[in-house]
């Protein structure tokens, strides 16, 4: 999530200038050794915060269980979060502390961590994919990404190679 000062830095930029910055970040992600996994739920199918917390916790727990040996191969598992949503902070803390021996949590300011910004971009692409799937692609997204074919070719396909299966 961007803070207000960061948003103000972009408000006077053209779409072309914003896309240039976005493309630089995509190029950075493509070159680094990184894998990601996004977890999501559809709010329209959730009755309350307890159900949402449970569903997300279950998804993350299942993923950790499936990749437990791999997680244990790291000396340290660090979780970086900006504390943007208190429920997400609680989920991350409870799941990682319950399942892994010594997770380390770091509160971050997004502007200070390129990998956090990369994670934010990857989540944005995942959200765009969901919106495309549900025919909810907005005019502003279309203006930014161009047509669907270009979006898939230039962003979705290359970044999907980084997804942790």
N, CA, C and O of each residue as an XYZ file, in Angstrom:
660
protein
N       0.835     -1.174      0.000
C       0.000      0.000      0.000
C       0.888      1.249      0.000
O       1.913      1.299      0.681
N       0.486      2.225     -0.754
C       1.268      3.458     -0.814
C       0.708      4.465      0.180
O      -0.502      4.552      0.387
N       1.608      5.219      0.784
C       1.136      6.260      1.676
C       0.785      7.502      0.862
O       1.078      7.562     -0.332
N       0.162      8.490      1.497
C      -0.315      9.681      0.787
C       0.819     10.434      0.101
O       0.646     10.918     -1.018
N       1.980     10.541      0.754
C       3.107     11.256      0.150
C       3.554     10.571     -1.132
O       3.906     11.239     -2.104
N       3.542      9.247     -1.140
C       3.938      8.504     -2.333
C       2.931      8.714     -3.447
O       3.313      8.908     -4.601
N       1.636      8.677     -3.113
C       0.606      8.877     -4.125
C       0.732     10.241     -4.780
O       0.530     10.378     -5.987
N       1.063     11.242     -3.991
C       1.200     12.585     -4.534
C       2.335     12.661     -5.545
O       2.296     13.492     -6.453
N       3.345     11.807     -5.405
C       4.450     11.798     -6.355
C       3.998     11.355     -7.741
O       4.633     11.699     -8.738
N       2.912     10.597     -7.815
C       2.449     10.039     -9.081
C       1.261     10.773     -9.687
O       0.977     10.594    -10.872
N       0.564     11.589     -8.914
C      -0.682     12.161     -9.399
C      -0.518     13.080    -10.607
O      -1.457     13.223    -11.390
N       0.621     13.693    -10.777
C       0.827     14.575    -11.927
C       1.558     13.903    -13.082
O       1.895     14.555    -14.070
N       1.801     12.612    -12.962
C       2.481     11.874    -14.032
C       1.467     11.392    -15.071
O       0.312     11.102    -14.758
N       1.926     11.319    -16.281
C       1.079     10.778    -17.345
C       1.033      9.254    -17.232
O       1.840      8.647    -16.529
N       0.091      8.659    -17.924
C      -0.002      7.195    -17.957
C       1.293      6.623    -18.527
O       1.788      5.598    -18.057
N       1.827      7.281    -19.523
C       3.077      6.812    -20.140
C       4.219      6.807    -19.125
O       4.997      5.854    -19.078
N       4.327      7.855    -18.318
C       5.379      7.920    -17.296
C       5.170      6.850    -16.221
O       6.129      6.221    -15.775
N       3.930      6.646    -15.812
C       3.632      5.622    -14.807
C       3.938      4.225    -15.359
O       4.509      3.385    -14.664
N       3.555      3.993    -16.605
C       3.816      2.694    -17.229
C       5.316      2.446    -17.335
O       5.763      1.311    -17.173
N       6.092      3.480    -17.602
C       7.553      3.352    -17.681
C       8.120      2.859    -16.339
O       8.960      1.960    -16.312
N       7.665      3.439    -15.251
C       8.111      3.015    -13.917
C       7.661      1.580    -13.647
O       8.432      0.766    -13.140
N       6.421      1.280    -13.985
C       5.876     -0.068    -13.805
C       6.705     -1.084    -14.581
O       7.035     -2.148    -14.057
N       7.040     -0.761    -15.823
C       7.831     -1.668    -16.660
C       9.236     -1.889    -16.100
O       9.782     -2.986    -16.218
N       9.816     -0.872    -15.502
C      11.130     -1.027    -14.855
C      11.021     -2.017    -13.689
O      11.906     -2.848    -13.487
N       9.945     -1.919    -12.940
C       9.750     -2.833    -11.813
C       9.523     -4.256    -12.315
O      10.044     -5.207    -11.733
N       8.755     -4.409    -13.382
C       8.526     -5.737    -13.969
C       9.856     -6.325    -14.430
O      10.118     -7.508    -14.210
N      10.691     -5.517    -15.063
C      12.008     -5.989    -15.517
C      12.854     -6.427    -14.321
O      13.542     -7.446    -14.388
N      12.804     -5.670    -13.240
C      13.528     -6.027    -12.020
C      13.062     -7.394    -11.506
O      13.887     -8.253    -11.193
N      11.761     -7.593    -11.419
C      11.207     -8.860    -10.917
C      11.619    -10.025    -11.808
O      11.947    -11.104    -11.314
N      11.602     -9.810    -13.106
C      11.956    -10.888    -14.033
C      13.411    -11.321    -13.863
O      13.744    -12.471    -14.148
N      14.279    -10.424    -13.405
C      15.714    -10.714    -13.309
C      16.133    -11.296    -11.967
O      17.195    -11.912    -11.875
N      15.329    -11.120    -10.928
C      15.752    -11.592     -9.610
C      15.234    -13.006     -9.341
O      14.265    -13.461     -9.949
N      15.906    -13.680     -8.418
C      15.511    -15.025     -8.018
C      14.458    -14.906     -6.925
O      14.778    -14.830     -5.738
N      13.221    -14.891     -7.339
C      12.104    -14.698     -6.416
C      10.960    -15.610     -6.841
O      10.762    -15.881     -8.026
N      10.214    -16.075     -5.845
C       8.976    -16.799     -6.100
C       7.900    -16.188     -5.214
O       8.188    -15.680     -4.131
N       6.674    -16.241     -5.679
C       5.590    -15.662     -4.891
C       4.375    -16.578     -4.884
O       4.229    -17.460     -5.730
N       3.519    -16.345     -3.916
C       2.241    -17.030     -3.831
C       1.234    -16.036     -3.277
O       1.443    -15.448     -2.216
N       0.150    -15.856     -4.000
C      -0.918    -14.962     -3.550
C      -2.090    -15.787     -3.042
O      -2.398    -16.851     -3.579
N      -2.722    -15.294     -2.024
C      -3.896    -15.931     -1.454
C      -5.040    -14.939     -1.545
O      -4.862    -13.747     -1.292
N      -6.208    -15.431     -1.905
C      -7.335    -14.510     -2.042
C      -8.649    -15.197     -1.705
O      -8.779    -16.419     -1.771
N      -9.602    -14.376     -1.349
C     -10.971    -14.820     -1.121
C     -11.884    -13.785     -1.777
O     -11.503    -12.627     -1.947
N     -13.073    -14.208     -2.136
C     -14.043    -13.269     -2.692
C     -14.946    -12.784     -1.569
O     -15.667    -13.568     -0.952
N     -14.897    -11.487     -1.311
C     -15.666    -10.914     -0.200
C     -17.162    -11.164     -0.328
O     -17.862    -11.304      0.674
N     -17.647    -11.219     -1.564
C     -19.090    -11.390     -1.748
C     -19.578    -12.746     -1.228
O     -20.763    -12.914     -0.941
N     -18.666    -13.706     -1.108
C     -19.029    -15.027     -0.614
C     -18.718    -15.215      0.872
O     -18.818    -16.330      1.384
N     -18.345    -14.149      1.563
C     -17.932    -14.211      2.961
C     -18.944    -13.439      3.806
O     -19.317    -12.312      3.479
N     -19.379    -14.067      4.893
C     -20.406    -13.419      5.719
C     -19.834    -12.443      6.745
O     -20.477    -11.444      7.070
N     -18.616    -12.723      7.267
C     -18.044    -11.825      8.273
C     -16.525    -11.981      8.331
O     -15.943    -12.809      7.630
N     -15.895    -11.167      9.183
C     -14.435    -11.147      9.285
C     -13.892    -12.462      9.842
O     -12.781    -12.866      9.501
N     -14.655    -13.121     10.684
C     -14.199    -14.397     11.254
C     -14.089    -15.448     10.141
O     -13.111    -16.193     10.080
N     -15.085    -15.500      9.272
C     -15.041    -16.447      8.152
C     -13.889    -16.114      7.201
O     -13.188    -17.010      6.732
N     -13.699    -14.834      6.922
C     -12.602    -14.412      6.038
C     -11.256    -14.795      6.633
O     -10.390    -15.323      5.936
N     -11.080    -14.528      7.926
C      -9.837    -14.875      8.615
C      -9.584    -16.372      8.542
O      -8.461    -16.804      8.281
N     -10.610    -17.152      8.769
C     -10.481    -18.598      8.724
C     -10.090    -19.112      7.341
O      -9.221    -19.976      7.218
N     -10.723    -18.587      6.317
C     -10.433    -19.043      4.950
C      -9.004    -18.690      4.534
O      -8.304    -19.518      3.951
N      -8.574    -17.468      4.832
C      -7.203    -17.075      4.480
C      -6.183    -17.862      5.303
O      -5.165    -18.307      4.773
N      -6.455    -18.032      6.586
C      -5.546    -18.807      7.443
C      -5.396    -20.227      6.919
O      -4.294    -20.774      6.901
N      -6.487    -20.813      6.501
C      -6.465    -22.185      5.995
C      -5.643    -22.273      4.705
O      -4.857    -23.205      4.539
N      -5.816    -21.313      3.794
C      -5.044    -21.308      2.545
C      -3.547    -21.210      2.817
O      -2.752    -21.957      2.248
N      -3.176    -20.284      3.688
C      -1.754    -20.081      3.996
C      -1.189    -21.301      4.718
O      -0.087    -21.751      4.406
N      -1.931    -21.833      5.673
C      -1.488    -23.025      6.411
C      -1.278    -24.206      5.477
O      -0.273    -24.910      5.572
N      -2.215    -24.418      4.589
C      -2.110    -25.527      3.646
C      -0.864    -25.368      2.772
O      -0.151    -26.337      2.514
N      -0.610    -24.144      2.321
C       0.568    -23.884      1.497
C       1.854    -24.169      2.280
O       2.775    -24.796      1.755
N       1.915    -23.714      3.520
C       3.107    -23.960      4.346
C       3.292    -25.461      4.569
O       4.411    -25.965      4.477
N       2.213    -26.172      4.859
C       2.306    -27.625      5.043
C       2.830    -28.315      3.787
O       3.673    -29.208      3.878
N       2.342    -27.912      2.620
C       2.771    -28.523      1.353
C       4.247    -28.262      1.066
O       4.898    -29.055      0.386
N       4.770    -27.161      1.577
C       6.153    -26.760      1.297
C       6.983    -26.687      2.577
O       7.982    -25.969      2.635
N       6.570    -27.424      3.592
C       7.185    -27.340      4.914
C       8.684    -27.604      4.879
O       9.456    -26.846      5.465
N       9.102    -28.657      4.208
C      10.525    -29.003      4.140
C      11.317    -27.854      3.508
O      12.421    -27.532      3.945
N      10.744    -27.257      2.493
C      11.421    -26.139      1.837
C      11.552    -24.944      2.783
O      12.600    -24.299      2.828
N      10.496    -24.650      3.534
C      10.566    -23.553      4.506
C      11.643    -23.833      5.553
O      12.380    -22.928      5.944
N      11.736    -25.085      6.007
C      12.724    -25.437      7.024
C      14.156    -25.380      6.497
O      15.102    -25.320      7.282
N      14.321    -25.398      5.177
C      15.673    -25.344      4.609
C      16.295    -23.950      4.747
O      17.501    -23.789      4.560
N      15.494    -22.964      5.066
C      16.007    -21.600      5.256
C      16.426    -21.399      6.704
O      15.757    -21.868      7.625
N      17.536    -20.699      6.897
C      17.969    -20.381      8.255
C      16.943    -19.506      8.961
O      16.651    -19.686     10.144
N      16.409    -18.563      8.210
C      15.431    -17.617      8.755
C      14.310    -17.437      7.735
O      14.569    -17.310      6.538
N      13.082    -17.426      8.205
C      11.943    -17.077      7.374
C      11.462    -15.716      7.873
O      10.975    -15.588      8.996
N      11.608    -14.709      7.022
C      11.219    -13.352      7.397
C       9.903    -12.999      6.711
O       9.700    -13.279      5.529
N       9.033    -12.388      7.472
C       7.756    -11.936      6.963
C       7.759    -10.415      7.052
O       7.833     -9.842      8.139
N       7.676     -9.778      5.895
C       7.637     -8.322      5.833
C       6.206     -7.896      5.554
O       5.583     -8.376      4.607
N       5.687     -7.004      6.370
C       4.320     -6.515      6.179
C       4.255     -5.074      6.642
O       4.962     -4.675      7.567
N       3.403     -4.299      5.994
C       3.303     -2.883      6.335
C       2.189     -2.604      7.341
O       1.880     -1.447      7.626
N       1.582     -3.674      7.882
C       0.485     -3.554      8.845
C      -0.691     -2.754      8.294
O      -1.399     -2.076      9.039
N      -0.889     -2.842      6.985
C      -1.964     -2.113      6.330
C      -3.352     -2.579      6.747
O      -4.268     -1.765      6.860
N      -3.516     -3.863      6.975
C      -4.804     -4.409      7.412
C      -4.550     -5.248      8.662
O      -3.821     -6.240      8.617
N      -5.146     -4.849      9.758
C      -4.877     -5.491     11.041
C      -5.223     -6.975     11.018
O      -4.508     -7.775     11.622
N      -6.285     -7.361     10.347
C      -6.658     -8.778     10.289
C      -5.594     -9.597      9.567
O      -5.301    -10.724      9.966
N      -5.016     -9.039      8.505
C      -3.952     -9.745      7.776
C      -2.728     -9.893      8.676
O      -2.078    -10.938      8.672
N      -2.414     -8.857      9.442
C      -1.293     -8.937     10.389
C      -1.510    -10.070     11.385
O      -0.584    -10.824     11.683
N      -2.719    -10.189     11.895
C      -3.041    -11.244     12.861
C      -2.929    -12.626     12.220
O      -2.399    -13.555     12.829
N      -3.424    -12.760     10.998
C      -3.354    -14.045     10.291
C      -1.906    -14.450     10.087
O      -1.523    -15.577     10.401
N      -1.098    -13.536      9.560
C       0.311    -13.846      9.302
C       1.028    -14.253     10.580
O       1.760    -15.243     10.602
N       0.818    -13.494     11.635
C       1.485    -13.792     12.897
C       1.057    -15.151     13.443
O       1.904    -15.961     13.818
N      -0.229    -15.403     13.489
C      -0.679    -16.655     14.089
C      -0.285    -17.867     13.248
O       0.162    -18.872     13.802
N      -0.436    -17.800     11.941
C      -0.126    -18.960     11.094
C       1.374    -19.250     11.071
O       1.786    -20.390     11.284
N       2.185    -18.236     10.818
C       3.630    -18.476     10.734
C       4.220    -18.871     12.089
O       5.085    -19.745     12.151
N       3.766    -18.242     13.171
C       4.271    -18.612     14.498
C       3.837    -20.012     14.904
O       4.569    -20.705     15.611
N       2.655    -20.439     14.468
C       2.173    -21.776     14.820
C       2.874    -22.870     14.022
O       3.063    -23.975     14.530
N       3.260    -22.582     12.784
C       3.762    -23.635     11.906
C       5.271    -23.671     11.701
O       5.817    -24.713     11.340
N       5.937    -22.576     11.921
C       7.387    -22.539     11.685
C       8.126    -22.261     12.986
O       7.602    -21.584     13.870
N       9.347    -22.785     13.104
C      10.064    -22.683     14.378
C      10.418    -21.261     14.813
O      10.198    -20.905     15.971
N      10.953    -20.454     13.926
C      11.426    -19.132     14.337
C      11.173    -18.070     13.276
O      12.127    -17.494     12.754
N       9.924    -17.796     12.945
C       9.708    -16.741     11.953
C      10.070    -15.370     12.529
O       9.925    -15.120     13.726
N      10.538    -14.502     11.655
C      10.909    -13.146     12.058
C       9.993    -12.183     11.314
O       9.858    -12.262     10.093
N       9.370    -11.281     12.047
C       8.447    -10.326     11.451
C       9.092     -8.950     11.410
O       9.732     -8.513     12.367
N       8.909     -8.283     10.288
C       9.442     -6.938     10.112
C       8.343     -6.037      9.576
O       7.729     -6.329      8.550
N       8.104     -4.950     10.272
C       7.194     -3.931      9.753
C       8.006     -3.076      8.786
O       9.117     -2.651      9.103
N       7.449     -2.828      7.616
C       8.204     -2.095      6.607
C       7.440     -0.878      6.116
O       6.216     -0.789      6.211
N       8.208      0.036      5.595
C       7.664      1.139      4.812
C       7.923      0.733      3.361
O       9.079      0.560      2.976
N       6.884      0.577      2.555
C       7.065      0.070      1.193
C       8.129      0.790      0.373
O       8.828      0.157     -0.419
N       8.260      2.087      0.548
C       9.238      2.825     -0.261
C      10.675      2.436      0.064
O      11.586      2.735     -0.708
N      10.890      1.764      1.212
C      12.245      1.413      1.636
C      12.691      0.024      1.182
O      13.866     -0.315      1.326
N      11.777     -0.790      0.635
C      12.109     -2.173      0.287
C      11.647     -2.510     -1.125
O      10.448     -2.594     -1.391
N      12.598     -2.702     -2.023
C      12.249     -3.055     -3.398
C      11.515     -4.390     -3.480
O      10.610     -4.544     -4.300
N      11.888     -5.352     -2.646
C      11.201     -6.645     -2.684
C       9.755     -6.519     -2.201
O       8.875     -7.229     -2.688
N       9.510     -5.631     -1.261
C       8.132     -5.396     -0.826
C       7.341     -4.758     -1.958
O       6.182     -5.107     -2.186
N       7.964     -3.825     -2.667
C       7.317     -3.209     -3.821
C       7.064     -4.245     -4.915
O       6.038     -4.204     -5.594
N       8.008     -5.175     -5.079
C       7.833     -6.253     -6.058
C       6.631     -7.107     -5.666
O       5.814     -7.460     -6.516
N       6.525     -7.436     -4.391
C       5.389     -8.230     -3.913
C       4.077     -7.495     -4.160
O       3.082     -8.105     -4.550
N       4.079     -6.200     -3.935
C       2.889     -5.386     -4.163
C       2.502     -5.422     -5.645
O       1.324     -5.545     -5.979
N       3.491     -5.315     -6.524
C       3.232     -5.368     -7.965
C       2.677     -6.737     -8.364
O       1.735     -6.818     -9.152
N       3.254     -7.804     -7.829
C       2.777     -9.155     -8.147
C       1.337     -9.352     -7.675
O       0.540     -9.986     -8.367
N       1.004     -8.820     -6.518
C      -0.373     -8.904     -6.035
C      -1.310     -8.090     -6.924
O      -2.453     -8.487     -7.155
N      -0.831     -6.965     -7.416
C      -1.620     -6.152     -8.333
C      -1.918     -6.931     -9.613
O      -3.046     -6.908    -10.106
N      -0.922     -7.612    -10.146
C      -1.116     -8.421    -11.355
C      -2.114     -9.540    -11.077
O      -2.972     -9.823    -11.914
N      -2.013    -10.179     -9.911
C      -2.968    -11.232     -9.560
C      -4.388    -10.673     -9.475
O      -5.337    -11.326     -9.909
N      -4.538     -9.484     -8.924
C      -5.852     -8.851     -8.848
C      -6.377     -8.542    -10.250
O      -7.558     -8.752    -10.529
N      -5.524     -8.053    -11.114
C      -5.918     -7.774    -12.497
C      -6.374     -9.061    -13.190
O      -7.350     -9.055    -13.940
N      -5.658    -10.170    -12.934
C      -6.059    -11.462    -13.504
C      -7.465    -11.852    -13.027
O      -8.291    -12.303    -13.821
N      -7.728    -11.677    -11.736
C      -9.059    -11.991    -11.207
C     -10.130    -11.102    -11.827
O     -11.223    -11.566    -12.154
N      -9.811     -9.835    -11.983
C     -10.764     -8.907    -12.580
C     -11.042     -9.259    -14.041
O     -12.179     -9.154    -14.502
N     -10.005     -9.675    -14.767
C     -10.193    -10.114    -16.155
C     -11.101    -11.337    -16.190
O     -12.035    -11.404    -16.988
N     -10.820    -12.295    -15.326
C     -11.588    -13.547    -15.273
C     -13.064    -13.271    -15.009
O     -13.931    -13.954    -15.554
N     -13.352    -12.278    -14.179
C     -14.725    -11.949    -13.802
C     -15.318    -10.801    -14.619
O     -16.348    -10.236    -14.253
N     -14.657    -10.462    -15.730
C     -15.122     -9.379    -16.618
C     -15.342     -8.068    -15.870
O     -16.347     -7.386    -16.071
N     -14.396     -7.728    -15.012
C     -14.489     -6.494    -14.232
C     -13.322     -5.560    -14.523
O     -13.008     -4.678    -13.723
N     -12.682     -5.759    -15.669
C     -11.533     -4.953    -16.070
C     -12.002     -3.526    -16.333
O     -12.901     -3.315    -17.147
N     -11.410     -2.548    -15.661
C     -11.875     -1.162    -15.761
C     -11.258     -0.438    -16.958
O     -10.286     -0.896    -17.558
N     -11.854      0.699    -17.280
C     -11.338      1.519    -18.382
C      -9.938      2.043    -18.066
O      -9.085      2.117    -18.951
N      -9.705      2.405    -16.813
C      -8.382      2.925    -16.448
C      -7.324      1.820    -16.542
O      -6.189      2.086    -16.937
N      -7.685      0.595    -16.187
C      -6.756     -0.530    -16.335
C      -6.480     -0.804    -17.801
O      -5.345     -1.092    -18.182
N      -7.506     -0.715    -18.617
C      -7.333     -0.910    -20.051
C      -6.435      0.188    -20.625
O      -5.588     -0.084    -21.476
N      -6.615      1.409    -20.168
C      -5.774      2.513    -20.642
C      -4.318      2.303    -20.236
O      -3.404      2.639    -20.990
N      -4.106      1.750    -19.052
C      -2.747      1.539    -18.569
C      -2.076      0.362    -19.266
O      -0.950      0.485    -19.746
N      -2.764     -0.781    -19.324
C      -2.163     -2.006    -19.846
C      -2.331     -2.187    -21.344
O      -1.647     -3.018    -21.940
N      -3.216     -1.435    -21.959
C      -3.495     -1.647    -23.372
C      -4.533     -2.742    -23.511
O      -5.415     -2.867    -22.661
N      -4.447     -3.519    -24.544
C      -5.443     -4.576    -24.738
C      -5.100     -5.818    -23.910
O      -4.003     -5.933    -23.363
N      -6.046     -6.729    -23.833
C      -5.899     -7.948    -23.033
C      -4.719     -8.788    -23.525
O      -3.963     -9.340    -22.725
N      -4.572     -8.876    -24.831
C      -3.474     -9.673    -25.406
C      -2.121     -9.148    -24.933
O      -1.260     -9.928    -24.527
N      -1.932     -7.831    -24.985
C      -0.674     -7.230    -24.535
C      -0.470     -7.415    -23.035
O       0.648     -7.662    -22.583
N      -1.544     -7.297    -22.267
C      -1.462     -7.506    -20.820
C      -0.964     -8.912    -20.525
O      -0.060     -9.101    -19.712
N      -1.557     -9.895    -21.185
C      -1.143    -11.284    -20.964
C       0.298    -11.509    -21.411
O       1.079    -12.141    -20.700
N       0.649    -10.998    -22.576
C       1.978    -11.227    -23.149
C       3.078    -10.503    -22.372
O       4.138    -11.076    -22.119
N       2.833     -9.262    -21.998
C       3.881     -8.433    -21.395
C       3.975     -8.533    -19.875
O       5.031     -8.266    -19.301
N       2.894     -8.912    -19.229
C       2.897     -8.895    -17.768
C       2.501    -10.243    -17.153
O       3.255    -10.815    -16.367
N       1.336    -10.737    -17.509
C       0.824    -11.933    -16.834
C       1.697    -13.151    -17.104
O       2.110    -13.828    -16.162
N       1.983    -13.440    -18.351
C       2.758    -14.642    -18.673
C       4.170    -14.606    -18.082
O       4.570    -15.567    -17.425
N       4.937    -13.537    -18.291
C       6.304    -13.546    -17.732
C       6.340    -13.558    -16.204
O       7.213    -14.197    -15.616
N       5.412    -12.866    -15.556
C       5.423    -12.828    -14.096
C       4.867    -14.112    -13.491
O       5.252    -14.484    -12.383
N       3.977    -14.790    -14.191
C       3.436    -16.054    -13.695
C       4.516    -17.113    -13.558
O       4.353    -18.060    -12.789
N       5.603    -16.972    -14.280
C       6.719    -17.917    -14.173
C       7.377    -17.858    -12.794
O       8.090    -18.782    -12.401
N       7.140    -16.787    -12.078
C       7.710    -16.610    -10.743
C       6.808    -17.174     -9.642
O       7.200    -17.207     -8.475
N       5.605    -17.616    -10.010
C       4.668    -18.089     -9.002
C       5.095    -19.424     -8.405
O       5.491    -20.343     -9.123
N       5.011    -19.515     -7.096
C       5.366    -20.726     -6.354
C       4.192    -21.690     -6.456
O       3.090    -21.373     -6.008
N       4.412    -22.838     -7.028
C       3.315    -23.804     -7.236
C       3.107    -24.674     -6.035
O       2.229    -25.536     -6.041
